[in-house]
Amino acid sequence: MAYDRAITVFSPDGRLFQVEYAREAVKRGTTTVGLKFKDGVVLIVDRRITSKLVEPSSVEKIFAIDEHVGCATSGLVADARVLVDRARMEAQVNRITYDEKIEVKTLVKKICDFKQTYTQYGGVRPFGTAFLIGGADEAGPRLYVTDPSGAMMEYKATAEGNGRDAAIAYLEENYTLGKRDAAIVLGIRALYEATDKELDKSAVEIGVVSAGQAFRILPEEECEKYYQQAVGE
């Protein structure tokens, strides 16, 4: 117990328990899926509507950071909003300083550096959220995952949250680099498997970015159309 009361104290076996607890917060969050397609990235989220009284549009899990990059979150949404604001600021500072869009990898590194400082000093706690960050820049489509510890990794397709293992197993078996519509359908199917086939069509949120087109969150009618193609309901 003595080793999990402060973020600055390592346990005898070299673990930071507060970081591991933050990872548990991510694992308890809703499932998010990200996939690259030929000239872009798609992000898909289960918003997990817990009551018929909730307006689905009020539950935000996908955010635009800049016109060429967006993110999906899993874990504590309030923590995610703070990081989204930080990422938007970094993107705008880059535009003002260099008069060009920030590279996706550079943006992800800045977010991870900020996350890492919250694992190093007393009186703070790690951010209990993981980001799937998708964007398109001169290097092509990019898809990264950030960890509460400040670690980052690039993927062709991946998932975070409660159903991560089931979604990744489905993606490993079925993923191929194809067109946008096929990627969206595959991502919804992976999400469907991750939620034990209990995914509600009103809970699906989709964000897409591709070369030459700005990041956008698809309207509900378009999300439902893709849901029907993927699930057949």
Secondary structure, 3 states (H helix, E strand, C coil): CHHHCCCCCCCCCCCCHHHHHHHHHHHCCCCEEEEEECCEEEEEEECCCCCCCCCHHHCCCEEEEECCEEEEEEECHHHHHHHHHHHHHHHHHHHHHHCCCCCHHHHHHHHHHHHHHCCCCCCCCCCCEEEEEEEEECCEEEEEEECCCCCEEECCEEEECCCHHHHHHHHHHHCCCCCHHHHHHHHHHHHHHHCCCCCCHHHEEEEEEECCEEEEECCHHHHHHHHHHHHCC
